[in-house]
Amino acid sequence: MIIKSFEIKNKKDSNFFLFYGENQGYKNQVINEEFKKKYTEGIYRYEENEILNNKERFFTNLLSKSFFENEKLILVDRATDKIKELVEEIIEKNVDGVILILNSNSLEKKSKLRSLFEKSKIAVCVPFYEDNNQTLSSISGQFFRDNKISISQQIINLIVSRCRGDRQNLNSELEKIKNYSQNKNKVELQDILKLTNLAENYSVSELIDSCLSKNKKKTINVLNENNYSPEDCVLIVRTFLMKTKRLAKLCKEQLRVKNLDAVITTFKPPIFWKDKEIVKQQISSWSYNQAEVLIYEINEIELLIKKFPHNSINILSNFIIDKTSSINN
């Protein structure tokens, strides 16, 4: 059965849960508040591969209980369709006193594991979607009110933007600010700039995706928030080339098919569902001929940054910003 994340506290009659989605921070919060607090002993954490490589040992632990264990909480990280048959067997056995939580990343609708839990009458499937800025801003505001910390909305917006949609990182930053503010009545902007870190470096992939979708503001933000080294430039330019070649193929296919959704859905290798919207933006921003010209220009830039490695960051940054700003013909 499918339920929403806030309904978990009312689902006391199920022992089998599938948590899937990219919001790891929210998943950890639910696991800690709704499950771990009830267990002082008998918490076991596995990686999926660890279980699949030694199923017999896993089942022995599943079925056995020590003198101090009334119930067991078993957490399986990075669960995929590979573990589906084993989980089916566990659900069929319905071992008394065992709570099983599978933690998965994004699972597509055709996922066998996801389908098993969605169709089951006793197992629970819970999607954890990424938090938006509004949700994170609300969480932050409530946190500061609860802790009687005076702070402006501008600062809250800064904190949220630096956490990049990750509730776990947000909670970490909020605790840091709470500890810092114990001897202060008000937190200023300069305090936050010193205290908070980016949740993680923007990935090279995100930089190139922003450029190809002609999102200049985000591209510049990614460049400014990262301390790229000359060694990173080769990785960036190779990623740029790979994604541009894919873009050229997509643009060419769209000229033939005329249906953008069909082009993206049937493309090989498959485009992951969360990337589909940004790929649509990229196809809308470039023609096939423009993408072909860009491939040639990227090759030229690679030669240039190898020839002048001491200035490679400036060369590549200027090129990326220029392509983000370029106007379609």
N, C-alpha and C positions, 0 to 999 in steps of 0.2 A: 504494500500500500504506500501511497505517497502522502507525506505530510509536510507542513512548513516548519521551519526551524523553531519558531516560537511555540509550536504545539508539542514539542518533545517532552516538556515537563508534565504534560497530561497523558503521555503514552506509557503508562506503567505496566501494561499487560504484554509488552513485547520484549523479547530478549535478543533480537537480531536487528542490527541497524547498518545501513549503508549511508555514509556521509560523503557526498561527492561535490566537487566544485573547487574553484581557485581560492576561496576565502578561508585560508588556513587559520587565520587569526580567530575568526568567528567559530570555526569548528573546535579549536582548542578551548575556547571560552565555554562552549556548551559541554564539552567532555569534562572539563574541570568542575564546572558548577553543577551539572546534572548527574554525573556519574562518579568521578574520582572522589568527590567529597564523601560519598557513601561507603568507600572502601579504604580501610586502613591497611589491610593485607589483601593479597590475592589479585594484584594488578600485574598483568603480563603484556608486554609489547613486543610485536614481531614485525619484521619486514616480510612481504609476500614471498620473496625468493627463499627466505629462511624456512618458511613453512613448506613450500613446494619441494625443497631439497631434502626435507626430512619429515614426511607426513606422519610416519609412525610415531616419532617422538612428540610431534605436536598433538596427536590424538591421545597419547598417553597422558600428557599434561592436562588436556581438555577434560578427560574423564576422571582423573584422580583428584582427590582432595586431601589436604592436610588436616590436622586436628584443629588448626586455628582458622580454617577457611569454611565459611558457610556459603559464600558465593565467590565467583571469579569474574573479573572484568578483563576481557581479552581484546586488545587493540591491534589491528593489522594495518600497517601503513603501506601506501602505494599499491593498493589493491587494484587488480585489473581483471579482465575476462579470464585470465589463466587460472584463477582460483575458483571459478564459478562452480565446477562440479564438486569440489571439496566442500564448498559452502552449502551446496544443496544437500549433501550428505549430513552436515551438521544440523541444518534446519530440520531435516527429516527425523533425526535422532531426538531433537529438542531436549537436550541434556538439561536436567534440572539444576538451577543455581549458576548457570553460565550466561553472562551477558557478552555478546560478540559485537564489536563495532569495526566495520571496515572503513578505512579512510582512503578515498580515491581522489585523484585530480579530476579534471573535466571528463565526463563520460558522454559520448554521443547517444542519441536515441536508440541506435541499433546495437548498443552495448548489451551483451548477453547477461552480464552481471547486473546491470541496471534494470533490465527487463525482469530478471528473476525477482528482485525485491519489489518492483512496482506491481507485479501481478500477484505476489504472495499475500495471503490473508493474515499471516502472523509476523512477517518480516517488514521492516519499515525503511523506506527510501526517503532521504532528506537532501534536497539540493541546497548548496550554500553558494549563492551568487555573490559577485564582488560588491562591496559597499560603494555607494556613490558618495560624492563630496557632501551632499546634504545630510546623509546618515551619519557620516563621520563627524561633521560639524555639530550635529545634535548630541552625539556621544560626548564630544569634547566639552560642549557647553554645560551639559549635565554634570560632568566630572568636576569642572571648576566651581560650579555652584555648590556641589556636595562638599567640596573641600574648602569653600569660602576663599577662593583665590580670585582676586580682581584682575580681569584680563579683557582686552578689547576683541571685537569681532575680527578686526584686521589680523590680529595675532593668531586667532583660531584658524582663520583661512590659511595663513602661512603654514601652521602646523599640519593641517589637513593636506595641503598640496605637497608637502615634503614626505608624507607617508604613502603616497601613491596608491591609495585605495586599499591598503592593507591594515586591517583592524589590529592585528598583532603588533605591528610596528607603531601604530598610533598609541596603543596601550603602554608600550615601552617608553615612548616619548613623554606621555602624560605623567607616568610615575617619576620620570627623571625631573620634570618640571615641579611636581609636588614636593620632592625631596629638596630641591633647590629653594623653593619658596617658603620653607618652614620658618625662616627668620625674616621674611619680607611680606608686606601687606599687598604689594602689587608687583606684577611681573611686566617688565618693559620689553619692547620689540628687540632691543639690542641683546637682552638676556636670552631670548629665544633663538636668535641667530647664532649665538655662541653655543647654546645647549643642544639644539636639535641637529640631527644629521639626516641626510637623505636615507630613506628606508633601505635603498640599495642603489648602486649606480644604474642609470638608465642603460639598458642594453644597447649594443650596437644595432641589433635588429630594429629596436624601437626608433633609433635615430634615423635609420634609412627609411623605415616605413613612414615616418613623419615627413621626411623630405619628398618622397615619391607621391605622397598625398597632398603635397604643397601646403602643409600646415607650418607656415613660417614661424609663428609664435612658439609652437611646441619644439620645433627643430632648434631654434636659438636657445630655448630653455634647456634642452638636453645637452647641447654643446657647453653651455655655461655651467651646468651643474656637475659636469664631469671633468676630471683631470686626466685627459687622454695623454698617453705618452707617444713618442715617435713610433714605438713598436706596435702600438694599437692601430696606427694608420693603415698598415697593410691589411689587417683583419677587417677594418671598416671598408676599405675600397673593394676587397674581395666580396664582402657581404653585399655591397652596393651593386657590384657587377652581377652577382647571382640573382638578386631580387629584380634587377632591371631586365635580365634575360627572361625571367618568368613573366614579367610585365609585358614584354614584347610579344611573347607567345599568346598571352591572354588577349591582348589587343588585336592580334592577327586573327585569333579564333572568333572574336566578337564580330569582326568584319564579315565572317562567313555565316555565323549562327544568328546574329542580331539580337539574341536574348542573353542579357548580362547574367541573370541568375543561373541559366542553363550552362553558360560558359564556366562559371565558377564551380558549380556543383559537379560537373563532369571532368574537371581538369585533373590531370595526373602529373606528379603525385598530388593526392588530395589536399585541399586547402582547409586547415583546421577551422572549425565553426567560429571561434572567437576572432579569427583574422579576416573573415569574409567581408565585413563592413569596410575595413580599411583598404582591402584589395579593390572593392568597388570604387572607392574614392580615387585610388591610383589609376584605375582604368579610365575613369571619367576625366582625369587630369592630363592624360597623355594619349597621343595618337600612336599608331604602330610605327610610323616613320620617325616620330620624335623619340620614341624608345630606342629605335635602332641607332639613331644619331648619338643618343646618350651612352649607349654601350661603347661606341667608338671613343667618346670623350673620356669615359671612365678609364679605359685602357691607357689613354694618353696621360691622364692624371697619375696613374700608378707608376708609369715611367718617370714622371716628374718628381714624385715624392721619394722615389728610390735614388734619383740623381741628387736631390737636395734634402737629405734626411734631417738636417739641422732645422729646416724650415717646413717640414712635412705637415705639421699640425695646422699652421696658418694656410698653407696651400690647399689642404683638403677641406678645412672649415670654410674657407672662402668659396670653394667650388660647390660645396653642399648648400650653402646659403644662396648662392647664385641660382642653382637649379630649383631650389624651393620657391624662389621669387620669380622665376621665368614665366612669361605669359604664353599661353597656347596660341598657335597661329590658326 
